[in-house]
Amino acid sequence: MARVYNFSAGPAVLPEAVLKEAAEEMMDYRGCGMSVMEMSHRSKMFDQIIKEAEQDLRDLMNIPDNYKVIFLQGGASLVFAEVPMNLMKNGKAAYIITGQWAKKAAAEAEKYGEVVRVASSADKTFSYIPDCSDLDIPEDADYVYICENNTIYGTKYWELPNTKGHVLVSDVSSCFLSEPIDVTKYGVVYGGVQKNVGPSGVQIVIVREDLIADGPAFKQTPTMMDWKIQADNGSLYNTPPCYGIYICGKVFKWIKNMGGLEGMKAHNEKKAKILYDFLDQSELFKGTVEKKDRSIMNVPFVTGNEELDKKFVAEAKAAGFENLKGHRTVGGMRASIYNAMPIEGVEKLVAFMAEFEKNNK
Ligand SMILES: *Cc1c(COP(=O)(O)O)cnc(C)c1O
């Protein structure tokens, strides 16, 4: 069996220990004679899986009791609609545009109410996070929306915006569980799980109870997208993405074993430092975003020569470094170095880059 170093932005690398355990349990989950894929979502077995997953997530993120945790399906993109459908009670929201995912979320919300784009970094191809210390946020905005880690461009908010008392909604898809966060600073924290937590299709929504206590913003909100109904039913209103939730649960336990979110942060900072330190001294490769806003999950870089970029991606692939091609809107390369990427993977990539640089002077 040959595993590659997978630098994909998503679906992305998962911990080997998790994959092995899932493989062992595939035919017979803990003596029940069937796979998790085959069992009823109303069974005792699955009830334990989903409850344990929620509890482990609560422990890891230190989620206060007045926040609901829901596991839904449809990925992060469906949440783009869930957010306004549940929260846009005044029919207005403020969006900060730092990349494709924030842009898409704003466009989706606009179908349901007024969207005020209070800041943007589109002027420089989203290569920085705008100053959000004193934004012109409408008084009656229901929430302020951010995409906290910009998967495509490789930027991250290292300081949350000053929302001036408004509820903060954050898409953390690509930085989920990568470091500790203070959940109380948010009204909603959500993500699709296929970047850092599990298989695609599952979304995790962490929402402050009072925001959904009276039900959604619109009576037409589909039942499946109604966070209050989903929370009241413990994410079991219908058949949830059972197998995906099971894998997420295993990843939560893996993170606990790795020292929780503090441990993850140290592990991730170490990897990012190895790569950025190399980029900063390289005469061939350059990072593409402002240093102060650099993500420690997604690292885009270029040589400045498209042909050479292509050659690098091809040679890297042949050497066992997969999915390094940059997003089509940025070009060049992107290394996604999520939680499950081992330090050794980044060290080997950097050694490969150094060798490539020497050979292509
Ligand atoms: C990948 C990604 C999405 C979209 O996720 P889907 O599950 O494919 O809808 C949204 N936001 C961010 C930040 C992402 O990285």
Ligand as a Chemical Component Dictionary entry (heavy atoms), coordinates in Angstrom:
data_LIG
# 
_chem_comp.id                   LIG 
_chem_comp.type                 NON-POLYMER 
_chem_comp.pdbx_formal_charge   0 
_chem_comp.three_letter_code    LIG 
# 
loop_
_chem_comp_atom.comp_id 
_chem_comp_atom.atom_id 
_chem_comp_atom.alt_atom_id 
_chem_comp_atom.type_symbol 
_chem_comp_atom.charge 
_chem_comp_atom.model_Cartn_x 
_chem_comp_atom.model_Cartn_y 
_chem_comp_atom.model_Cartn_z 
_chem_comp_atom.pdbx_ordinal 
LIG C1 C1 C 0 -14.910 24.244 0.569  1  
LIG C2 C2 C 0 -15.519 25.423 1.211  2  
LIG C3 C3 C 0 -16.890 25.710 1.086  3  
LIG C4 C4 C 0 -17.826 24.868 0.251  4  
LIG O1 O1 O 0 -17.996 23.624 0.783  5  
LIG P1 P1 P 0 -19.062 22.577 0.189  6  
LIG O2 O2 O 0 -19.206 21.586 1.287  7  
LIG O3 O3 O 0 -18.477 22.034 -1.070 8  
LIG O4 O4 O 0 -20.318 23.316 -0.079 9  
LIG C5 C5 C 0 -17.382 26.814 1.747  10 
LIG N1 N1 N 0 -16.587 27.595 2.496  11 
LIG C6 C6 C 0 -15.264 27.355 2.625  12 
LIG C7 C7 C 0 -14.433 28.255 3.465  13 
LIG C8 C8 C 0 -14.700 26.270 1.988  14 
LIG O5 O5 O 0 -13.384 26.027 2.122  15 
# 
loop_
_chem_comp_bond.comp_id 
_chem_comp_bond.atom_id_1 
_chem_comp_bond.atom_id_2 
_chem_comp_bond.value_order 
_chem_comp_bond.pdbx_ordinal 
LIG C1 C2 SING 1  
LIG C2 C3 SING 2  
LIG C2 C8 DOUB 3  
LIG C3 C4 SING 4  
LIG C3 C5 DOUB 5  
LIG C4 O1 SING 6  
LIG O1 P1 SING 7  
LIG P1 O2 DOUB 8  
LIG P1 O3 SING 9  
LIG P1 O4 SING 10 
LIG C5 N1 SING 11 
LIG N1 C6 DOUB 12 
LIG C6 C7 SING 13 
LIG C6 C8 SING 14 
LIG C8 O5 SING 15 
# 
